[in-house]
Every structure is written in C-alpha cells, then in structure tokens.
Amino acid sequence: MKQTSLRRPQWIRRALAAGLSALPLLVAAGCKEQYPQSALHPQTEYSDQLHQLLLTILRWEVGIFVVVELALLVAVLRFRARPGREVPNQHHGHTGVEVAWTLAPAIILAFIGVPTVYTIFRTQAPAPPDALTVEVVGHQWWWEFRYPEYGIVTASDLHLPAGRTVNLKMTSQDVIHSFWLPQLCGKRDVLPGRTTYIWFKPVTPGLYRGQCAELCGASHANMRMQALVETPEGFEAWVQAQQAPPAAPADSLSALGRQTFTQGLCIACHTITGVSAGVVGPNLNHVGSRLTLAGGMMPLTDENLRRWLENPPAHKPGSLMPFQGLTPQQLDALTAYLRGLK
C-alpha cells in the first residue's frame, strides 16, 4: 500500500513555516486603522511618557516570549517520544536551575518596575504654577468643565490653548468616574467627595476624543467628551465669545422656544444667564456653539437636537432629562432657540 502521509518532522516544519509566514500579515492587520481614541499616538509629553513606558515593557515581554517559545520548540522537537527510544533519566530536582528561575523573574521585574515607578512619580508631580486650571465635574452621564480664571462653565467640549500647560482639577457629583483622553493624558479616577488632578501640555491643535473609563451606570458608554486644542488666538476668541451674554431670540420662532423653555421642566435643571439658574443639567449659555450634545453622544445638528428634545430617555438609557411630551411646534421652537445660543 502506498504511503501518502507526511513524516512527523516534515509536517511540523511545514506547520511552523506557515505560521511564521502568516505572522507579518496579522501584525499588519492590527496596525491598519488610525483609531481616534488610540493611546498609541501620543500628542503631549505626558502621554508620550506612558507610551515610552509601554514600549519598554513590550520589548521585555517580546524578548521573554521569544526565549520561552524557542525553548519550548527545542524541547518538543528534540525530546519528543520516538519508537524504540529509551525513557530519559528522571531527576528529582536541580538546585542551580531552581535558583536561576527564581532570580530571572526578579531581575526582569526590577527592569520593569524601575521605569514604571519613575514614570509614576513624573506624572504625579504638581502642575506648574502658571498652568490653566480647569475644574472637571463628572455627572451621570456627562462632563462639566469650569474655567475659574475666565468665569466660564460649559459641558462635553473641553477647549484648551496649545502651548500652555493645563491642570485638570477633578471631582464627581455622584458616583466614581474615570477621565480619559487617550492621546493627551492617562486615565484618572474622578471620585465623589475627593479631588484628583492630572496635568499636561497640549501642543498640536486638533480634536481629541475621550470618554469615561469607569463603569458608572446604564449610560456609561454614552459618557463622552472631546478636547479641542486651539491656537492661543483661537482660544482667546472662544473665551470672549463664552463670556458674552447669551444671545436674545432672533425671531418669533426662537421667542416661542424661549417661552417653552421657561414654562416647562427645562428651567428647573439648566442655567441660561438671565433666564434660569438650574444646576442639575449642563449649562446652556452658549450651547449653540458646541459640537456635541447629550453628553458628547451625538453631533449637534438641528435634527439631532430636535430628536433629543423629543424623547431623551429613548436615546440615552437612564437619562435624568425626562420625556416632556412636547408638541411638534414646541420642538421646532425650542430647537431654534437653543441653536441660537451661540
């Protein structure tokens, strides 16, 4: 009878060759996309320190992996069972080997632990005295940003000047959250009744997305934010616009929207200077100039705003903003009014 099966060593060699040839393709597939919340593209000194620490640990891990796998392959190929081969001598123990495999992990942990502790101390140091302080308050499920230096309160969109260090002073209104802007800084827990800090210096203008990284309730995944790093001139222009009084209704539809706002539940939860003073929901003084709504969940457009006002809990589970049963005319008017607050 003709033998068609491969001999075992030849089969093993071919399997290893196929696996090694596929490895570059798998690595390339993992690097294909540029994800907006990837920590692998640092844009500040803070995030670059974390990235370099990651690369340092990764090099050690890859080296350990290669050594262990090569030793495993040698053991499998050289000492595998063969017909007629005698059973190897059995050893109860080897003091030298036992000492070696105890010392080796300790040395490896030292090489990993020293740069880790060094990075922790550097990123936990106090912020420079001239840093821009931004007070961050976590709510279920949105972020509030206060600029005490300028008297500005906003939500979801964090505006920062390029080239100036920013010191985030963070606390929570309700449960534990975690502030995370992957390309600008690491994660930092935001705790009720306590204040935590994180500081960094944004350099490159652009839009950087982030979110809450601590499970905090039904809409944890919808607790988003974005940092807009602007030129110093652009940031100053934004500050001046935010410090101006909210715009008055520009037409009859907007005037009806303001009336709807003051006669409904909105007035109890939101602040609009000269109109209402609620503190439960986001400050709406210049809500029309923001890029997102519903805690950064969706882009701010007329259509999205109207859908949100119509039935907030349908879009965001657990939302504290209730269904109000507004008529189509009231929805159009309220949308026009809020969009005019720029």
KESEGU-956227 format. One record per residue (C-alpha): x, y, z; residue in one letter. Coordinates in steps of 0.2 Angstrom, whole numbers, plus 5000, padded with zeros to 4 digits. Layout:
<r xx="X" yy="Y" zz="Z" r="a"/>
...
//
This chain:
<r xx="5000" yy="5000" zz="5000" r="m"/>
<r xx="5007" yy="5017" zz="4995" r="k"/>
<r xx="5011" yy="5029" zz="5010" r="q"/>
<r xx="5004" yy="5046" zz="5007" r="t"/>
<r xx="5006" yy="5054" zz="5024" r="s"/>
<r xx="5020" yy="5066" zz="5029" r="l"/>
<r xx="5033" yy="5061" zz="5041" r="r"/>
<r xx="5030" yy="5070" zz="5058" r="r"/>
<r xx="5046" yy="5081" zz="5057" r="p"/>
<r xx="5042" yy="5087" zz="5040" r="q"/>
<r xx="5024" yy="5090" zz="5045" r="w"/>
<r xx="5030" yy="5100" zz="5060" r="i"/>
<r xx="5042" yy="5110" zz="5049" r="r"/>
<r xx="5028" yy="5115" zz="5037" r="r"/>
<r xx="5016" yy="5120" zz="5050" r="a"/>
<r xx="5029" yy="5131" zz="5058" r="l"/>
<r xx="5033" yy="5139" zz="5041" r="a"/>
<r xx="5015" yy="5143" zz="5038" r="a"/>
<r xx="5013" yy="5151" zz="5055" r="g"/>
<r xx="5028" yy="5162" zz="5053" r="l"/>
<r xx="5023" yy="5167" zz="5036" r="s"/>
<r xx="5006" yy="5172" zz="5042" r="a"/>
<r xx="5013" yy="5182" zz="5057" r="l"/>
<r xx="5018" yy="5198" zz="5047" r="p"/>
<r xx="5000" yy="5199" zz="5040" r="l"/>
<r xx="4992" yy="5198" zz="5057" r="l"/>
<r xx="5003" yy="5211" zz="5064" r="v"/>
<r xx="5000" yy="5222" zz="5048" r="a"/>
<r xx="4981" yy="5220" zz="5050" r="a"/>
<r xx="4982" yy="5226" zz="5068" r="g"/>
<r xx="4991" yy="5242" zz="5063" r="c"/>
<r xx="4979" yy="5246" zz="5048" r="k"/>
<r xx="4967" yy="5259" zz="5056" r="e"/>
<r xx="4971" yy="5275" zz="5065" r="q"/>
<r xx="4958" yy="5275" zz="5079" r="y"/>
<r xx="4953" yy="5292" zz="5086" r="p"/>
<r xx="4955" yy="5285" zz="5104" r="q"/>
<r xx="4971" yy="5276" zz="5102" r="s"/>
<r xx="4984" yy="5279" zz="5116" r="a"/>
<r xx="4997" yy="5274" zz="5103" r="l"/>
<r xx="4998" yy="5291" zz="5095" r="h"/>
<r xx="5003" yy="5302" zz="5110" r="p"/>
<r xx="5001" yy="5321" zz="5107" r="q"/>
<r xx="5008" yy="5328" zz="5124" r="t"/>
<r xx="5024" yy="5325" zz="5135" r="e"/>
<r xx="5013" yy="5316" zz="5147" r="y"/>
<r xx="5005" yy="5303" zz="5135" r="s"/>
<r xx="5022" yy="5301" zz="5127" r="d"/>
<r xx="5030" yy="5296" zz="5144" r="q"/>
<r xx="5016" yy="5282" zz="5145" r="l"/>
<r xx="5019" yy="5277" zz="5128" r="h"/>
<r xx="5038" yy="5275" zz="5130" r="q"/>
<r xx="5035" yy="5265" zz="5146" r="l"/>
<r xx="5023" yy="5254" zz="5136" r="l"/>
<r xx="5037" yy="5251" zz="5123" r="l"/>
<r xx="5050" yy="5247" zz="5136" r="t"/>
<r xx="5039" yy="5234" zz="5144" r="i"/>
<r xx="5034" yy="5227" zz="5127" r="l"/>
<r xx="5052" yy="5224" zz="5122" r="r"/>
<r xx="5055" yy="5214" zz="5138" r="w"/>
<r xx="5039" yy="5204" zz="5135" r="e"/>
<r xx="5043" yy="5201" zz="5117" r="v"/>
<r xx="5061" yy="5195" zz="5122" r="g"/>
<r xx="5054" yy="5184" zz="5136" r="i"/>
<r xx="5041" yy="5177" zz="5124" r="f"/>
<r xx="5054" yy="5173" zz="5111" r="v"/>
<r xx="5066" yy="5164" zz="5123" r="v"/>
<r xx="5052" yy="5154" zz="5131" r="v"/>
<r xx="5044" yy="5149" zz="5114" r="e"/>
<r xx="5061" yy="5144" zz="5107" r="l"/>
<r xx="5065" yy="5133" zz="5122" r="a"/>
<r xx="5048" yy="5125" zz="5121" r="l"/>
<r xx="5050" yy="5121" zz="5102" r="l"/>
<r xx="5068" yy="5114" zz="5106" r="v"/>
<r xx="5061" yy="5103" zz="5119" r="a"/>
<r xx="5046" yy="5097" zz="5109" r="v"/>
<r xx="5057" yy="5093" zz="5093" r="l"/>
<r xx="5072" yy="5086" zz="5102" r="r"/>
<r xx="5065" yy="5076" zz="5116" r="f"/>
<r xx="5049" yy="5070" zz="5108" r="r"/>
<r xx="5044" yy="5052" zz="5110" r="a"/>
<r xx="5051" yy="5040" zz="5096" r="r"/>
<r xx="5048" yy="5022" zz="5093" r="p"/>
<r xx="5061" yy="5012" zz="5102" r="g"/>
<r xx="5068" yy="5026" zz="5112" r="r"/>
<r xx="5073" yy="5023" zz="5130" r="e"/>
<r xx="5064" yy="5033" zz="5144" r="v"/>
<r xx="5076" yy="5048" zz="5149" r="p"/>
<r xx="5083" yy="5048" zz="5166" r="n"/>
<r xx="5072" yy="5056" zz="5179" r="q"/>
<r xx="5079" yy="5070" zz="5190" r="h"/>
<r xx="5071" yy="5074" zz="5206" r="h"/>
<r xx="5077" yy="5092" zz="5206" r="g"/>
<r xx="5092" yy="5104" zz="5201" r="h"/>
<r xx="5097" yy="5117" zz="5213" r="t"/>
<r xx="5106" yy="5128" zz="5200" r="g"/>
<r xx="5091" yy="5128" zz="5189" r="v"/>
<r xx="5079" yy="5132" zz="5203" r="e"/>
<r xx="5089" yy="5147" zz="5209" r="v"/>
<r xx="5090" yy="5153" zz="5191" r="a"/>
<r xx="5072" yy="5153" zz="5188" r="w"/>
<r xx="5069" yy="5162" zz="5204" r="t"/>
<r xx="5082" yy="5175" zz="5201" r="l"/>
<r xx="5077" yy="5178" zz="5182" r="a"/>
<r xx="5059" yy="5184" zz="5186" r="p"/>
<r xx="5066" yy="5195" zz="5200" r="a"/>
<r xx="5078" yy="5203" zz="5189" r="i"/>
<r xx="5065" yy="5206" zz="5175" r="i"/>
<r xx="5053" yy="5213" zz="5187" r="l"/>
<r xx="5066" yy="5226" zz="5193" r="a"/>
<r xx="5070" yy="5231" zz="5175" r="f"/>
<r xx="5051" yy="5234" zz="5173" r="i"/>
<r xx="5047" yy="5241" zz="5190" r="g"/>
<r xx="5061" yy="5255" zz="5190" r="v"/>
<r xx="5055" yy="5264" zz="5174" r="p"/>
<r xx="5037" yy="5261" zz="5180" r="t"/>
<r xx="5039" yy="5269" zz="5197" r="v"/>
<r xx="5050" yy="5283" zz="5189" r="y"/>
<r xx="5035" yy="5287" zz="5176" r="t"/>
<r xx="5023" yy="5287" zz="5190" r="i"/>
<r xx="5032" yy="5300" zz="5200" r="f"/>
<r xx="5034" yy="5311" zz="5185" r="r"/>
<r xx="5016" yy="5311" zz="5180" r="t"/>
<r xx="5010" yy="5313" zz="5198" r="q"/>
<r xx="5021" yy="5329" zz="5201" r="a"/>
<r xx="5012" yy="5345" zz="5205" r="p"/>
<r xx="5007" yy="5356" zz="5190" r="a"/>
<r xx="5017" yy="5372" zz="5186" r="p"/>
<r xx="5011" yy="5387" zz="5195" r="p"/>
<r xx="5006" yy="5396" zz="5178" r="d"/>
<r xx="4995" yy="5381" zz="5172" r="a"/>
<r xx="4977" yy="5385" zz="5166" r="l"/>
<r xx="4966" yy="5377" zz="5179" r="t"/>
<r xx="4950" yy="5368" zz="5173" r="v"/>
<r xx="4938" yy="5361" zz="5186" r="e"/>
<r xx="4931" yy="5345" zz="5179" r="v"/>
<r xx="4915" yy="5338" zz="5187" r="v"/>
<r xx="4908" yy="5321" zz="5182" r="g"/>
<r xx="4890" yy="5318" zz="5181" r="h"/>
<r xx="4879" yy="5303" zz="5176" r="q"/>
<r xx="4882" yy="5304" zz="5161" r="w"/>
<r xx="4891" yy="5320" zz="5155" r="w"/>
<r xx="4906" yy="5330" zz="5159" r="w"/>
<r xx="4906" yy="5348" zz="5166" r="e"/>
<r xx="4921" yy="5360" zz="5163" r="f"/>
<r xx="4923" yy="5376" zz="5173" r="r"/>
<r xx="4936" yy="5389" zz="5169" r="y"/>
<r xx="4938" yy="5399" zz="5186" r="p"/>
<r xx="4951" yy="5410" zz="5178" r="e"/>
<r xx="4938" yy="5416" zz="5165" r="y"/>
<r xx="4921" yy="5413" zz="5174" r="g"/>
<r xx="4916" yy="5401" zz="5160" r="i"/>
<r xx="4905" yy="5385" zz="5163" r="v"/>
<r xx="4902" yy="5373" zz="5148" r="t"/>
<r xx="4900" yy="5354" zz="5145" r="a"/>
<r xx="4907" yy="5340" zz="5134" r="s"/>
<r xx="4918" yy="5351" zz="5124" r="d"/>
<r xx="4935" yy="5354" zz="5133" r="l"/>
<r xx="4943" yy="5369" zz="5125" r="h"/>
<r xx="4962" yy="5371" zz="5128" r="l"/>
<r xx="4975" yy="5383" zz="5121" r="p"/>
<r xx="4990" yy="5375" zz="5113" r="a"/>
<r xx="5007" yy="5378" zz="5121" r="g"/>
<r xx="5000" yy="5381" zz="5138" r="r"/>
<r xx="5000" yy="5368" zz="5152" r="t"/>
<r xx="4983" yy="5364" zz="5158" r="v"/>
<r xx="4979" yy="5357" zz="5176" r="n"/>
<r xx="4963" yy="5347" zz="5177" r="l"/>
<r xx="4955" yy="5348" zz="5195" r="k"/>
<r xx="4943" yy="5334" zz="5195" r="m"/>
<r xx="4928" yy="5328" zz="5206" r="t"/>
<r xx="4912" yy="5319" zz="5204" r="s"/>
<r xx="4894" yy="5324" zz="5208" r="q"/>
<r xx="4888" yy="5306" zz="5210" r="d"/>
<r xx="4897" yy="5290" zz="5208" r="v"/>
<r xx="4915" yy="5285" zz="5203" r="i"/>
<r xx="4920" yy="5290" zz="5185" r="h"/>
<r xx="4937" yy="5290" zz="5176" r="s"/>
<r xx="4943" yy="5304" zz="5165" r="f"/>
<r xx="4952" yy="5298" zz="5149" r="w"/>
<r xx="4959" yy="5307" zz="5134" r="l"/>
<r xx="4970" yy="5294" zz="5127" r="p"/>
<r xx="4981" yy="5305" zz="5115" r="q"/>
<r xx="4983" yy="5319" zz="5128" r="l"/>
<r xx="4984" yy="5310" zz="5145" r="c"/>
<r xx="4982" yy="5294" zz="5155" r="g"/>
<r xx="4966" yy="5289" zz="5165" r="k"/>
<r xx="4962" yy="5297" zz="5182" r="r"/>
<r xx="4948" yy="5292" zz="5193" r="d"/>
<r xx="4935" yy="5305" zz="5197" r="v"/>
<r xx="4928" yy="5302" zz="5215" r="l"/>
<r xx="4914" yy="5310" zz="5224" r="p"/>
<r xx="4920" yy="5320" zz="5239" r="g"/>
<r xx="4938" yy="5320" zz="5234" r="r"/>
<r xx="4948" yy="5330" zz="5221" r="t"/>
<r xx="4961" yy="5322" zz="5209" r="t"/>
<r xx="4972" yy="5330" zz="5197" r="y"/>
<r xx="4980" yy="5327" zz="5180" r="i"/>
<r xx="4990" yy="5340" zz="5170" r="w"/>
<r xx="4998" yy="5340" zz="5153" r="f"/>
<r xx="5003" yy="5352" zz="5139" r="k"/>
<r xx="4994" yy="5351" zz="5123" r="p"/>
<r xx="5005" yy="5356" zz="5108" r="v"/>
<r xx="4996" yy="5352" zz="5092" r="t"/>
<r xx="4979" yy="5360" zz="5088" r="p"/>
<r xx="4966" yy="5347" zz="5084" r="g"/>
<r xx="4951" yy="5337" zz="5090" r="l"/>
<r xx="4955" yy="5323" zz="5103" r="y"/>
<r xx="4941" yy="5312" zz="5108" r="r"/>
<r xx="4939" yy="5304" zz="5126" r="g"/>
<r xx="4926" yy="5296" zz="5137" r="q"/>
<r xx="4923" yy="5289" zz="5155" r="c"/>
<r xx="4934" yy="5274" zz="5158" r="a"/>
<r xx="4925" yy="5268" zz="5174" r="e"/>
<r xx="4908" yy="5258" zz="5173" r="l"/>
<r xx="4897" yy="5271" zz="5181" r="c"/>
<r xx="4879" yy="5266" zz="5176" r="g"/>
<r xx="4867" yy="5262" zz="5162" r="a"/>
<r xx="4874" yy="5275" zz="5150" r="s"/>
<r xx="4892" yy="5273" zz="5154" r="h"/>
<r xx="4896" yy="5270" zz="5136" r="a"/>
<r xx="4887" yy="5287" zz="5132" r="n"/>
<r xx="4898" yy="5297" zz="5144" r="m"/>
<r xx="4909" yy="5305" zz="5131" r="r"/>
<r xx="4919" yy="5321" zz="5128" r="m"/>
<r xx="4931" yy="5329" zz="5116" r="q"/>
<r xx="4946" yy="5341" zz="5119" r="a"/>
<r xx="4948" yy="5355" zz="5106" r="l"/>
<r xx="4966" yy="5361" zz="5106" r="v"/>
<r xx="4966" yy="5378" zz="5098" r="e"/>
<r xx="4979" yy="5391" zz="5094" r="t"/>
<r xx="4981" yy="5404" zz="5108" r="p"/>
<r xx="4972" yy="5417" zz="5097" r="e"/>
<r xx="4958" yy="5404" zz="5094" r="g"/>
<r xx="4956" yy="5400" zz="5112" r="f"/>
<r xx="4955" yy="5419" zz="5117" r="e"/>
<r xx="4942" yy="5421" zz="5104" r="a"/>
<r xx="4932" yy="5407" zz="5111" r="w"/>
<r xx="4934" yy="5414" zz="5129" r="v"/>
<r xx="4927" yy="5431" zz="5124" r="q"/>
<r xx="4913" yy="5423" zz="5115" r="a"/>
<r xx="4909" yy="5412" zz="5130" r="q"/>
<r xx="4910" yy="5427" zz="5142" r="q"/>
<r xx="4897" yy="5437" zz="5132" r="a"/>
<r xx="4879" yy="5436" zz="5137" r="p"/>
<r xx="4868" yy="5423" zz="5129" r="p"/>
<r xx="4860" yy="5429" zz="5113" r="a"/>
<r xx="4842" yy="5435" zz="5113" r="a"/>
<r xx="4829" yy="5427" zz="5102" r="p"/>
<r xx="4832" yy="5432" zz="5084" r="a"/>
<r xx="4814" yy="5429" zz="5078" r="d"/>
<r xx="4797" yy="5424" zz="5083" r="s"/>
<r xx="4800" yy="5405" zz="5082" r="l"/>
<r xx="4815" yy="5407" zz="5094" r="s"/>
<r xx="4805" yy="5418" zz="5106" r="a"/>
<r xx="4792" yy="5404" zz="5107" r="l"/>
<r xx="4806" yy="5392" zz="5111" r="g"/>
<r xx="4812" yy="5403" zz="5125" r="r"/>
<r xx="4794" yy="5404" zz="5131" r="q"/>
<r xx="4793" yy="5385" zz="5130" r="t"/>
<r xx="4810" yy="5384" zz="5140" r="f"/>
<r xx="4804" yy="5395" zz="5154" r="t"/>
<r xx="4787" yy="5387" zz="5156" r="q"/>
<r xx="4792" yy="5368" zz="5155" r="g"/>
<r xx="4804" yy="5357" zz="5165" r="l"/>
<r xx="4820" yy="5364" zz="5157" r="c"/>
<r xx="4821" yy="5379" zz="5168" r="i"/>
<r xx="4822" yy="5369" zz="5184" r="a"/>
<r xx="4838" yy="5360" zz="5178" r="c"/>
<r xx="4848" yy="5371" zz="5166" r="h"/>
<r xx="4857" yy="5388" zz="5168" r="t"/>
<r xx="4854" yy="5402" zz="5155" r="i"/>
<r xx="4860" yy="5418" zz="5162" r="t"/>
<r xx="4845" yy="5430" zz="5164" r="g"/>
<r xx="4833" yy="5416" zz="5160" r="v"/>
<r xx="4836" yy="5401" zz="5173" r="s"/>
<r xx="4848" yy="5395" zz="5186" r="a"/>
<r xx="4846" yy="5376" zz="5187" r="g"/>
<r xx="4862" yy="5366" zz="5191" r="v"/>
<r xx="4856" yy="5348" zz="5188" r="v"/>
<r xx="4859" yy="5348" zz="5169" r="g"/>
<r xx="4873" yy="5356" zz="5158" r="p"/>
<r xx="4875" yy="5375" zz="5157" r="n"/>
<r xx="4866" yy="5381" zz="5141" r="l"/>
<r xx="4873" yy="5398" zz="5140" r="n"/>
<r xx="4881" yy="5395" zz="5123" r="h"/>
<r xx="4875" yy="5378" zz="5119" r="v"/>
<r xx="4873" yy="5383" zz="5101" r="g"/>
<r xx="4891" yy="5384" zz="5099" r="s"/>
<r xx="4896" yy="5367" zz="5105" r="r"/>
<r xx="4900" yy="5352" zz="5093" r="l"/>
<r xx="4890" yy="5339" zz="5103" r="t"/>
<r xx="4875" yy="5336" zz="5113" r="l"/>
<r xx="4868" yy="5323" zz="5126" r="a"/>
<r xx="4885" yy="5322" zz="5135" r="g"/>
<r xx="4895" yy="5321" zz="5119" r="g"/>
<r xx="4884" yy="5307" zz="5112" r="m"/>
<r xx="4879" yy="5314" zz="5095" r="m"/>
<r xx="4884" yy="5329" zz="5084" r="p"/>
<r xx="4875" yy="5345" zz="5087" r="l"/>
<r xx="4863" yy="5347" zz="5072" r="t"/>
<r xx="4846" yy="5354" zz="5071" r="d"/>
<r xx="4839" yy="5336" zz="5068" r="e"/>
<r xx="4849" yy="5328" zz="5082" r="n"/>
<r xx="4844" yy="5342" zz="5094" r="l"/>
<r xx="4826" yy="5340" zz="5090" r="r"/>
<r xx="4826" yy="5321" zz="5091" r="r"/>
<r xx="4835" yy="5323" zz="5108" r="w"/>
<r xx="4822" yy="5335" zz="5115" r="l"/>
<r xx="4808" yy="5324" zz="5109" r="e"/>
<r xx="4812" yy="5309" zz="5120" r="n"/>
<r xx="4829" yy="5309" zz="5129" r="p"/>
<r xx="4827" yy="5293" zz="5138" r="p"/>
<r xx="4824" yy="5284" zz="5121" r="a"/>
<r xx="4842" yy="5289" zz="5115" r="h"/>
<r xx="4851" yy="5288" zz="5132" r="k"/>
<r xx="4846" yy="5275" zz="5145" r="p"/>
<r xx="4844" yy="5281" zz="5162" r="g"/>
<r xx="4844" yy="5300" zz="5157" r="s"/>
<r xx="4839" yy="5312" zz="5170" r="l"/>
<r xx="4831" yy="5323" zz="5157" r="m"/>
<r xx="4813" yy="5316" zz="5156" r="p"/>
<r xx="4801" yy="5314" zz="5142" r="f"/>
<r xx="4790" yy="5330" zz="5142" r="q"/>
<r xx="4778" yy="5327" zz="5128" r="g"/>
<r xx="4782" yy="5342" zz="5118" r="l"/>
<r xx="4771" yy="5346" zz="5103" r="t"/>
<r xx="4780" yy="5347" zz="5085" r="p"/>
<r xx="4778" yy="5366" zz="5086" r="q"/>
<r xx="4786" yy="5367" zz="5103" r="q"/>
<r xx="4800" yy="5356" zz="5097" r="l"/>
<r xx="4804" yy="5367" zz="5082" r="d"/>
<r xx="4803" yy="5382" zz="5093" r="a"/>
<r xx="4814" yy="5375" zz="5107" r="l"/>
<r xx="4827" yy="5369" zz="5094" r="t"/>
<r xx="4828" yy="5386" zz="5086" r="a"/>
<r xx="4830" yy="5395" zz="5102" r="y"/>
<r xx="4844" yy="5383" zz="5109" r="l"/>
<r xx="4853" yy="5383" zz="5092" r="r"/>
<r xx="4853" yy="5402" zz="5093" r="g"/>
<r xx="4863" yy="5402" zz="5110" r="l"/>
<r xx="4880" yy="5405" zz="5102" r="k"/>
//
